[in-house]
Amino acid sequence: MKKWMTAKLTLLCLVFASCNGQINEKSHNAANPAVGGGCDGCELMYIGMPKELHAVDTSPGWNEKGQKLLVTGTVFQLDGKTPAPNVIIYYWQTDNNGYYTPAPGMDQRVKRHGHIRGWVQTGDDGKYAIRTTRPAHYPKDVLPAHIHLSIREPDVSNEYYTDEINFDDDPLLIPHFKKYPQENRGGSGIVRVLLKDSLQVAGHDIILGLNIPNYPRKITDKMQSGLSIGEDQPSFTPFHAYGPDKGTQTCPVCKYGRYHGIVYFVGNHPDWMAIRNWLQFLEQESEKRQKYLKVYFVYGNSKRYNKPERQLQLEKLGHALKIKHTALTFVPSFYDKKTEIHLNKINPDAANTFIIYKHRRIVDKYIDLAPTPENFRTLSNALDRTQGDFFGLAEPMHN
């Protein structure tokens, strides 16, 4: 028994010594639960880890047969806006044939991760990049192709996993996630693939702690409204009272999801002077950015709801403000399931909620903004900051 315990302790020491003294492993129990709720195989990230890590890594798959792929993005703190430095990302994936093929002489403990594995560590700007080859599906399986990720933060007690990276052009993606939707751990793992010459580029930002069980930090904002930055903007079908899709229940994200979009939600406490000012500002932004920006106003006041009256009210508002590009829409309430607006998790008691998305991904969010020149600049700057694709790539591989 003593020999077995000694061997086990020696193994643990070897594992955690390979992290160059950065790991202060703690025991986890009911009083001190593991961040992330446990992780099968995450501890293997320390085996073979180089003493020096960089923000850019080239995997062994880069020079092998297969489609070259660049995965790049920014790691943010829980607010989705503050870059997170010194975060280690460990990745592993299948090869071009769908296997986790080990390399000759590879440590026995990590053979199940295969030889296409590696590490990046974010710099002060939170950015990282991985040069690799696009993974293949498991042979004779229904799982979409994916890249596994584990995260180690410098001041969190243990590593944890985030959603796997999946590819939006993968034919196995939709059938699989209809049955087994992602958890959005660290944000959505579904990436949009762009093409630059013969290189595929996938942008993947990570939000530390987002949907991670037992995460030690919490968002401290008093008013909560809307999904988190990093999650996918859900589909919903509001009634279009005025604008390009008037008279329909067009889903903004379904029809225009590949665009840059901003959705302005107002619930049970409308301030119509503020609404008019915001709509005039958003119309100007829409005019300035009309080649790629889509703007929506979604009114969800559940008090004294009457569909024809709500329709007429927004029609009159659109005519009065001479709106041409902004869609004025409404729903019975923000809890309504028929229109699926409830999936947005908008707080009807918030004065307003602004959601900015790009390629269906929520990239910024603001709550309870007054229509002041300072806040106009804030939103305009946010649209500027979130406009561009990675490396200026504009044309998607698949529409």
Backbone torsions as a table, in degrees:
resi	resn	phi	psi	omega
1	MET	NA	-43.5	-179.3
2	LYS	-64.1	-39.6	178.4
3	LYS	-61.9	-40.3	179.5
4	TRP	-64.3	-43.3	179.3
5	MET	-64.4	-41.8	179.8
6	THR	-62.4	-42.4	178.8
7	ALA	-63.4	-40.4	-179.5
8	LYS	-65.2	-43.0	179.5
9	LEU	-65.2	-38.2	178.2
10	THR	-62.6	-42.5	178.4
11	LEU	-61.0	-44.2	179.4
12	LEU	-63.0	-40.5	179.7
13	CYS	-63.0	-41.3	178.7
14	LEU	-63.1	-41.9	-179.4
15	VAL	-61.2	-49.9	-172.9
16	PHE	-84.4	-20.0	174.1
17	ALA	-67.4	-27.1	-178.5
18	SER	-69.1	-10.0	177.6
19	CYS	-91.7	16.3	172.5
20	ASN	58.1	39.1	174.2
21	GLY	78.3	5.7	-177.1
22	GLN	-81.3	-17.9	-170.8
23	ILE	-98.6	125.3	174.4
24	ASN	-115.2	80.9	-170.9
25	GLU	-69.2	134.3	178.4
26	LYS	-116.4	150.0	174.9
27	SER	-73.4	152.4	-178.1
28	HIS	-123.6	135.0	178.4
29	ASN	-147.6	-169.3	-177.0
30	ALA	-60.8	-33.8	-179.6
31	ALA	-81.8	-20.6	-178.4
32	ASN	-135.6	70.0	-174.1
33	PRO	-68.5	152.0	180.0
34	ALA	-68.0	135.6	173.2
35	VAL	-63.7	128.9	-177.5
36	GLY	93.8	-10.8	176.7
37	GLY	78.1	18.6	-179.0
38	GLY	100.7	154.5	-174.1
39	CYS	-156.2	112.0	179.9
40	ASP	-74.1	109.5	176.3
41	GLY	94.3	-6.1	-178.7
42	CYS	-63.1	-30.9	-178.2
43	GLU	-65.5	-16.5	179.9
44	LEU	-70.5	-10.4	-179.3
45	MET	-62.4	-23.5	-176.4
46	TYR	-83.6	-15.1	-178.1
47	ILE	-78.7	116.7	-179.1
48	GLY	84.4	5.1	-179.2
49	MET	-66.0	128.4	177.7
50	PRO	-63.2	154.3	178.4
51	LYS	-67.8	-33.0	178.8
52	GLU	-115.1	127.0	178.3
53	LEU	-114.4	155.5	-177.1
54	HIS	-131.1	168.2	-178.3
55	ALA	-76.2	-15.0	178.6
56	VAL	-123.4	134.0	178.7
57	ASP	-134.8	145.0	175.1
58	THR	-112.4	118.2	-176.7
59	SER	-77.8	161.9	175.2
60	PRO	-59.6	-22.7	-179.3
61	GLY	-74.1	-16.3	-175.6
62	TRP	-58.0	-37.0	-177.2
63	ASN	-99.3	14.1	179.6
64	GLU	-103.9	174.8	179.2
65	LYS	-63.3	139.6	177.3
66	GLY	133.6	173.4	-179.5
67	GLN	-74.8	122.2	178.0
68	LYS	-68.9	138.3	-174.6
69	LEU	-136.5	134.8	172.7
70	LEU	-113.4	117.5	174.2
71	VAL	-102.1	124.7	-176.1
72	THR	-145.8	150.1	-179.3
73	GLY	179.3	-166.0	179.9
74	THR	-127.9	139.1	173.4
75	VAL	-96.7	125.4	-177.6
76	PHE	-113.8	157.4	169.6
77	GLN	-68.6	178.1	-173.0
78	LEU	-59.2	-25.8	179.4
79	ASP	-71.7	-10.6	179.5
80	GLY	76.9	6.1	-175.5
81	LYS	-128.3	-27.1	-176.6
82	THR	-92.0	118.7	179.4
83	PRO	-60.4	145.3	-177.3
84	ALA	-112.2	111.8	179.3
85	PRO	-85.4	162.4	172.0
86	ASN	60.9	30.2	176.3
87	VAL	-96.7	129.6	179.6
88	ILE	-93.4	128.1	174.0
89	ILE	-112.4	121.7	174.8
90	TYR	-104.4	132.8	-178.4
91	TYR	-129.3	150.2	171.2
92	TRP	-151.8	153.4	-170.8
93	GLN	-159.5	170.1	174.7
94	THR	-79.4	166.3	175.9
95	ASP	-89.5	-167.2	-176.1
96	ASN	-68.1	-12.5	178.3
97	ASN	-105.1	2.6	177.5
98	GLY	87.5	15.7	-178.5
99	TYR	-114.7	150.2	169.9
100	TYR	-88.4	76.5	-173.1
101	THR	-77.7	123.0	178.3
102	PRO	-76.4	158.3	176.4
103	ALA	-94.8	153.0	177.2
104	PRO	-56.5	134.6	178.7
105	GLY	76.6	8.7	-178.0
106	MET	-68.5	144.7	177.0
107	ASP	-54.9	129.5	-176.6
108	GLN	-55.8	-33.0	-173.9
109	ARG	-68.6	-24.1	-175.3
110	VAL	-114.1	11.1	179.7
111	LYS	-59.5	-32.2	-178.8
112	ARG	-68.1	-16.5	175.1
113	HIS	-87.4	-8.9	-180.0
114	GLY	74.9	177.8	-176.6
115	HIS	-87.8	-14.8	178.6
116	ILE	-88.6	85.9	-178.4
117	ARG	-146.6	157.7	-179.6
118	GLY	-178.6	-174.1	-173.1
119	TRP	-140.6	146.5	166.3
120	VAL	-132.1	155.6	175.5
121	GLN	-133.0	124.6	-174.3
122	THR	-67.5	147.4	173.8
123	GLY	-88.0	-164.3	-178.5
124	ASP	-61.9	-27.6	-179.1
125	ASP	-87.0	-1.0	178.0
126	GLY	77.3	2.8	-173.5
127	LYS	-86.3	155.8	176.4
128	TYR	-150.6	163.3	175.8
129	ALA	-153.4	140.2	179.3
130	ILE	-126.9	120.3	172.9
131	ARG	-93.6	122.4	-177.1
132	THR	-152.5	-167.2	173.5
133	THR	-112.9	150.1	-178.0
134	ARG	-68.8	128.1	-178.9
135	PRO	-68.4	151.9	176.9
136	ALA	-99.8	161.6	175.5
137	HIS	-63.8	153.9	169.0
138	TYR	-60.4	138.3	179.1
139	PRO	-60.2	135.3	176.5
140	LYS	53.5	44.9	-179.8
141	ASP	-135.1	165.0	-177.9
142	VAL	-105.5	0.3	179.2
143	LEU	-72.6	137.1	173.9
144	PRO	-67.8	156.3	177.1
145	ALA	-63.5	148.5	-173.6
146	HIS	-158.3	163.3	172.3
147	ILE	-122.3	126.6	178.9
148	HIS	-80.2	145.8	178.0
149	LEU	-134.4	137.2	169.1
150	SER	-125.1	147.1	-174.4
151	ILE	-119.3	137.9	169.6
152	ARG	-127.3	113.0	176.1
153	GLU	-88.6	149.4	-176.7
154	PRO	-67.2	-22.9	-175.7
155	ASP	-125.1	25.9	174.6
156	VAL	-115.3	143.4	-166.2
157	SER	-67.5	-22.4	-179.5
158	ASN	-152.5	164.1	176.7
159	GLU	-73.7	160.9	175.1
160	TYR	-151.6	162.7	-178.8
161	TYR	-99.2	152.3	172.2
162	THR	-112.3	176.3	177.5
163	ASP	-57.1	142.0	174.1
164	GLU	-62.6	152.2	172.3
165	ILE	-78.8	122.5	173.7
166	ASN	-120.3	163.3	-171.9
167	PHE	-114.8	129.5	-171.7
168	ASP	-69.0	-13.3	177.9
169	ASP	-97.6	8.2	-179.5
170	ASP	-78.2	121.7	-177.8
171	PRO	-64.4	-18.3	179.4
172	LEU	-87.4	-7.2	-172.4
173	LEU	-65.8	-55.7	-174.7
174	ILE	-63.8	-47.8	178.3
175	PRO	-57.6	-37.7	-178.0
176	HIS	-70.7	-46.0	-174.2
177	PHE	-78.9	-10.9	169.4
178	LYS	-67.4	-33.0	178.8
179	LYS	-90.7	-37.7	-174.3
180	TYR	-131.8	77.7	-178.1
181	PRO	-64.0	151.4	177.4
182	GLN	-64.7	158.4	178.2
183	GLU	-89.3	-9.1	-175.4
184	ASN	59.0	37.1	175.9
185	ARG	-73.1	114.1	-175.4
186	GLY	78.9	10.7	-175.6
187	GLY	103.3	170.6	-179.4
188	SER	-63.9	136.6	177.6
189	GLY	-91.9	-1.7	-178.8
190	ILE	-80.4	119.4	-175.8
191	VAL	-109.1	148.8	175.3
192	ARG	-93.0	128.3	-174.8
193	VAL	-97.7	124.1	176.6
194	LEU	-111.1	162.2	-175.7
195	LEU	-120.0	127.4	173.7
196	LYS	-125.1	106.0	-171.9
197	ASP	56.7	-120.8	179.4
198	SER	-99.4	6.2	-177.4
199	LEU	-99.0	130.0	171.2
200	GLN	-88.2	138.0	-178.8
201	VAL	-123.7	128.1	179.6
202	ALA	-124.3	120.7	177.5
203	GLY	-88.5	127.2	-178.9
204	HIS	-141.4	101.9	173.1
205	ASP	-85.8	152.6	-179.9
206	ILE	-125.8	131.4	177.8
207	ILE	-105.9	110.2	-176.5
208	LEU	-62.1	130.9	175.2
209	GLY	83.9	-10.8	-177.0
210	LEU	-67.3	120.5	-179.1
211	ASN	58.3	29.0	177.1
212	ILE	-101.4	116.5	-179.9
213	PRO	-59.1	143.6	175.0
214	ASN	63.8	21.0	179.2
215	TYR	-67.5	134.7	-170.8
216	PRO	-74.3	-14.9	-178.9
217	ARG	-112.6	149.9	-179.5
218	LYS	-128.8	155.5	172.3
219	ILE	-71.7	129.4	-172.7
220	THR	-98.8	-0.7	179.7
221	ASP	-59.0	135.8	-179.9
222	LYS	-67.0	-42.3	-178.5
223	MET	-97.5	121.5	176.9
224	GLN	-108.0	134.4	178.8
225	SER	-161.7	132.2	177.3
226	GLY	86.5	163.0	175.6
227	LEU	-70.3	169.3	-175.7
228	SER	-85.1	153.2	170.7
229	ILE	-57.1	134.9	-177.9
230	GLY	104.0	-20.6	176.9
231	GLU	-87.7	164.4	179.0
232	ASP	-80.8	138.0	174.4
233	GLN	-69.5	119.5	-175.3
234	PRO	-75.0	158.2	175.0
235	SER	-76.2	144.7	173.3
236	PHE	-157.8	162.9	-172.9
237	THR	-127.3	81.2	177.2
238	PRO	-74.3	164.3	173.7
239	PHE	-83.9	124.1	-179.6
240	HIS	-88.8	110.1	-179.4
241	ALA	-88.9	-26.9	-175.4
242	TYR	-157.6	141.8	177.5
243	GLY	120.1	-166.2	-172.0
244	PRO	-58.4	-32.1	-177.0
245	ASP	-113.3	32.0	-178.1
246	LYS	-52.5	136.8	177.1
247	GLY	85.9	4.8	-178.8
248	THR	-120.2	176.3	169.6
249	GLN	-117.5	47.9	-178.2
250	THR	-62.9	134.1	175.4
251	CYS	-79.3	114.9	-177.4
252	PRO	-57.7	-44.0	-175.7
253	VAL	-73.1	-36.3	-179.9
254	CYS	-65.1	-43.0	-175.3
255	LYS	-83.3	-36.5	-172.9
256	TYR	-123.0	21.3	-173.4
257	GLY	-60.3	-27.9	-178.3
258	ARG	-79.4	-5.9	178.2
259	TYR	-86.6	175.3	168.5
260	HIS	-85.7	130.7	-175.8
261	GLY	-139.2	154.3	172.4
262	ILE	-134.0	130.8	-179.8
263	VAL	-116.2	124.8	-177.0
264	TYR	-108.1	109.0	-177.3
265	PHE	-101.9	135.5	172.3
266	VAL	-132.7	133.3	-175.1
267	GLY	-109.0	-121.0	-168.9
268	ASN	-82.9	-2.0	-177.3
269	HIS	-130.0	66.3	-177.1
270	PRO	-72.5	132.6	170.2
271	ASP	-108.5	100.4	-168.9
272	TRP	-68.1	-28.4	174.7
273	MET	-67.3	-43.0	177.7
274	ALA	-64.6	-40.8	179.4
275	ILE	-61.0	-44.3	179.5
276	ARG	-61.1	-43.0	-179.6
277	ASN	-65.0	-41.8	179.1
278	TRP	-66.1	-41.3	-179.9
279	LEU	-65.2	-38.0	176.9
280	GLN	-63.6	-41.1	177.2
281	PHE	-64.4	-46.5	-178.4
282	LEU	-65.8	-33.9	176.5
283	GLU	-64.3	-38.8	177.3
284	GLN	-64.4	-42.7	178.3
285	GLU	-64.3	-39.9	179.7
286	SER	-65.6	-39.1	177.7
287	GLU	-64.1	-42.9	-177.8
288	LYS	-68.5	-32.7	-173.2
289	ARG	-117.4	27.8	-167.5
290	GLN	-64.1	-18.0	179.8
291	LYS	-70.2	-22.6	-176.1
292	TYR	-138.9	-13.0	-176.1
293	LEU	-100.0	134.2	173.8
294	LYS	-117.3	132.3	-175.7
295	VAL	-121.8	135.2	-178.6
296	TYR	-133.7	137.5	168.0
297	PHE	-106.9	126.2	-179.9
298	VAL	-120.7	113.5	-178.1
299	TYR	-99.6	122.4	-174.9
300	GLY	-127.4	37.8	179.4
301	ASN	-71.6	117.1	-178.1
302	SER	-84.8	-8.6	-177.3
303	LYS	-78.6	126.4	177.2
304	ARG	52.3	45.0	-178.1
305	TYR	-70.6	129.2	174.2
306	ASN	-141.9	117.8	-171.7
307	LYS	-59.7	-51.7	-179.9
308	PRO	-60.2	-39.4	179.8
309	GLU	-66.7	-40.5	179.1
310	ARG	-64.7	-40.6	178.0
311	GLN	-59.9	-48.8	-178.5
312	LEU	-65.0	-39.9	-179.7
313	GLN	-58.5	-45.4	-178.2
314	LEU	-76.2	-30.7	174.9
315	GLU	-61.7	-46.7	179.8
316	LYS	-61.9	-39.8	179.7
317	LEU	-64.1	-44.2	179.5
318	GLY	-61.6	-42.1	178.1
319	HIS	-66.8	-41.8	-177.9
320	ALA	-62.8	-37.8	-177.8
321	LEU	-90.5	-2.6	179.4
322	LYS	56.9	44.7	-177.8
323	ILE	-76.5	136.8	179.7
324	LYS	-118.6	-31.8	-170.9
325	HIS	-112.3	-29.7	-175.5
326	THR	-80.0	134.6	177.1
327	ALA	-88.3	126.5	175.9
328	LEU	-101.1	114.4	-174.5
329	THR	-128.5	168.3	178.9
330	PHE	-151.1	160.4	175.2
331	VAL	-137.6	158.4	-179.7
332	PRO	-60.2	-37.9	176.0
333	SER	-166.3	166.9	178.8
334	PHE	-77.9	-1.6	175.3
335	TYR	-102.9	3.1	-174.9
336	ASP	-68.0	130.5	-178.1
337	LYS	-93.9	-24.8	179.9
338	LYS	-63.5	-41.2	177.5
339	THR	-85.3	-7.3	-178.8
340	GLU	63.5	19.6	177.2
341	ILE	-65.7	-24.5	-178.7
342	HIS	-60.2	-23.2	-179.4
343	LEU	-67.0	-19.7	179.5
344	ASN	-77.6	-17.6	178.8
345	LYS	56.2	44.7	178.6
346	ILE	-82.1	134.1	177.3
347	ASN	-82.0	115.2	-177.3
348	PRO	-67.9	-14.8	-179.7
349	ASP	-89.4	-8.2	174.1
350	ALA	-70.8	144.7	177.6
351	ALA	-61.8	-38.7	175.4
352	ASN	-166.0	161.3	174.5
353	THR	-138.5	127.0	177.7
354	PHE	-110.8	122.3	177.0
355	ILE	-114.5	123.8	174.7
356	ILE	-106.9	127.8	178.9
357	TYR	-126.6	159.9	177.0
358	LYS	-146.1	124.3	-175.8
359	HIS	51.2	44.7	177.1
360	ARG	73.5	-7.2	-178.4
361	ARG	-94.3	133.0	175.8
362	ILE	-72.1	120.3	-176.1
363	VAL	-112.0	-11.2	175.3
364	ASP	-164.5	160.2	-177.5
365	LYS	-156.0	143.5	177.6
366	TYR	-140.5	144.1	-177.9
367	ILE	-129.2	139.5	174.4
368	ASP	57.9	51.0	177.5
369	LEU	-92.7	129.3	172.7
370	ALA	-82.1	149.1	-177.8
371	PRO	-79.7	72.9	179.4
372	THR	-106.9	158.9	176.8
373	PRO	-55.1	-37.9	179.6
374	GLU	-63.0	-43.8	-180.0
375	ASN	-72.4	-30.9	173.2
376	PHE	-60.1	-44.3	178.6
377	ARG	-64.0	-38.6	179.7
378	THR	-59.2	-48.3	-179.6
379	LEU	-69.2	-39.2	179.4
380	SER	-63.3	-42.3	177.8
381	ASN	-65.4	-37.3	178.3
382	ALA	-64.0	-39.1	177.3
383	LEU	-66.4	-39.3	176.6
384	ASP	-62.1	-46.0	-174.8
385	ARG	-66.2	-33.3	-175.8
386	THR	-99.4	6.7	-174.7
387	GLN	-70.5	-50.0	-166.9
388	GLY	-76.3	151.7	170.5
389	ASP	-82.7	168.4	176.9
390	PHE	-61.4	129.6	178.9
391	PHE	59.3	23.1	177.7
392	GLY	73.2	14.6	179.8
393	LEU	-74.5	130.1	-174.8
394	ALA	-117.0	-24.0	-173.5
395	GLU	-96.9	118.3	178.5
396	PRO	-72.9	155.9	176.3
397	MET	-72.7	-33.2	-178.8
398	HIS	-136.0	131.1	177.1
399	ASN	-87.6	NA	NA
